[in-house]
Amino acid sequence: DGSDADIDPLAEEKIAFVEEAGRKTVVDFPCYADRYPTEMIEYLRLMQMTPEDTRGRPLADFDYSRTISAANEAAALSSVVDAVKRQLSRYPTTEEEDATIIKDKGLFRLLNYEQRMAIRHRRNEKRLLKRTIAALEKQIRRKGLDAEDLQRAGGSTLGEVLPGDEKYVKQKTALEDRLEKMGLPVDLR
């Protein structure tokens, strides 16, 4: 019948999780050439969770500020690439066609100021979107997320440190994970 649960068996739990966190279920995020908001990747990690990641554990058990699994991270980043490509395809012209119009000085002068500025702005938007795609695809390759058969979390809430992320992320130990769940201090120094 095409219900949310048919498309995503965790859909209802995801919606409840987002609402309990006081967030909207539809969110807009800004687009940058070489990075993305932390909140966006955390939201996408949640949205890309599968039963293979949770293995029956509640979504609230997972820390979305860290990589959940290689497969989840690949799905999250690829969803951004797909969304940006979709946005790029909605323009009536390509970046190259806009550049050709701008380079044709005779034709370009025939346009009024607002039209010329609109074409320049549209071309710059397309450049930004293309750079965003290139940066994300490079990150996907650097982290090894373009491989086949990437692993899911399998119910583990420990997260995964991907190649190239070692210097940015300290993976929790099983002890730290248990202490946190018990409400005890994790820093034992």
Protein Blocks (a to p, Z undefined) as FASTA:
>chain_A
ZZaklmmmklmmmmmmmmmnopafbdcddddfkbccfklmmmmmmmmpcfklnnopafkl
pcfkbcfblklmmmmmmmmmmmmmmmmmmpmbdfklmmmmmmmmmlmmmpcfklmmmmmm
mmmmmmmmmmmmmmmmmmmmmnopmbghiacekopanbpadehilmmpccddfklmmmmm
nopafblZZ
